[in-house]
Amino acid sequence: MNRPRPAASSWDRPSRRPLLLVASLAWLAFSIPASARADRETAGRDLLKVHQQKHEQLREQFAASLDKIAETAASNGFRDEAQAIRKLAAPPDPDRLQLEPLPEEVQPEIRLDTPENERAWKSPLRRAQQDYARDLYLLAQRLVNQGHSSYAFQVIREAASHDPDNKSVRGVLGFVRYENLWVTPFRRLMLKDGNVWHDEFGWLKKDQVERYENGERYFKSKWMSARQEAELRRDFKNAWEIRTDHFLVKTNVSQERGVEIAKALEEFHDFFIEAFASFFQSPQQLKKLFGTAAAGTTRPARPHVVHYFATQEEYINKLKLKIPQIGITNGLYFTTDRTAYFFEPKDGNFEGNKPTLFHEATHQLLYEIKPEERAIADREHFWIIEGIACYMESFRGGGNGRISVGDPRYLRFEAARQRYINDKYYIHLQQFSGMGLRAFQSDPNIAKNYSQASGLAHFFMHYDNGRYRDALIEHLTQHYSVTRRMMPMVQGLDELTGVDYPELDRQYGEYCTTLTKNLAARKKAAAGAEAAGN
């Protein structure tokens, strides 16, 4: 979408993406008066506050019931379990979005032969969590009906963590029941077809697993050694193809690397689709989704395509005719063929590649919402296109299944605060929003502007418990939903939030300063606790 730039290792490097060479498209002008929109947005924020207060009230009631259950557990000798029970109602960190892992297997019933001193707290705990999850689901329904879908999905995820077998909750999150498992539609098809998932090799037929683990490989209808297969697949025409729920990864590095990439992207995708739910589904679709348990019955989607080359040379040779400056990039999403391209670093450090992977996946997921080619933010508001991709670079998965994005300590966000507080560099939002693709990319302060875009994206996602999050997602929706039939207009964030640009500038400055102080205080407290422990 934007001009390639030299790869850099500094914390404020720009993203590495190509210039989008497609016709300029447009957006339908809105006829609602600005004053009416502002009143509507103010009313919406007030109503969101009411729901947030209701959520806190439900959590406090749940915490009180957990305290009683924990006391019972402790009195019966289960002191460690009692401590864990009390933590179940802990509020989330407001400065980042987090997801806890959900179990794949259906929870077993509490056995009838469970000792009485254990049943005395396990049964009430199960009931309390189920009741709380039901209350959260009802709250999420109200939130969606009133246009607060981002917060609704946070509430739904919390409900799922307490009652992972609630059919309505699982349905909203895209899961279906298959035998004793909660799975996605694609996974159900694969399992029904006699396949099993292997964490190193991806989907295999059940009778192939042992031979693969013993070093054999099946390629072009015959068995051979892993070394023979690797030699044949060095040519990208014979690349491994790893198919998962939402991605098709082609690579000539190794099958294992392809699986590693696909797993990281799937984890990223699931989080992204929930966090930006109103981007991918209309208000009507969301209301239907939250009103039925049939959410997970749809067919698997067409996969997003990713090519991951073994060397930078192969990457350059593949793309140099399309993008002459490809040599100064280390990853990009090419809108024309709807493929994301990357290459293996010389040191083989895939972890170091993940921010680029997630940055480009953000562009890919947003752009592929529609089949038409289109220019995005070519006239104004370009900062959010790169800002949201920089924000999503902070995505972190984990072996334990815990997922988060938006950690304020991530280098992009630290850079933004340093630019604002120490360097006194800040372009007022009205002027910043007036920059289209070319103006943004040709600005001599492009690195500083990427930092500011990253910081603003974090601000709009997290300020005042996500007060502006849905407005930001609506802003993105308008950018990516343009078609040739629409007139050139995307609402600014001043209109969508009902807050004028100078006040948003003031709030952003306050946010940077407060967050910096809070992080310093947390660091000092952690150091003190560690010193006391030693």
Helices and strands as residue ranges (DSSP letters): H 34-75, H 79-86, G 87-89, E 97-99, H 116-145, H 149-162, H 167-172, E 176-178, E 181-183, H 185-192, E 195-198, E 202-205, G 206-208, H 209-213, E 216-219, E 222-225, H 226-233, G 236-238, E 240-243, E 247-251, H 255-275, H 277-280, H 283-289, G 295-297, E 304-309, H 312-319, G 326-328, E 332-334, E 339-343, H 350-367, H 383-392, E 403-405, H 411-421, H 429-433, H 437-442, H 446-466, H 469-480, H 493-497, H 501-533
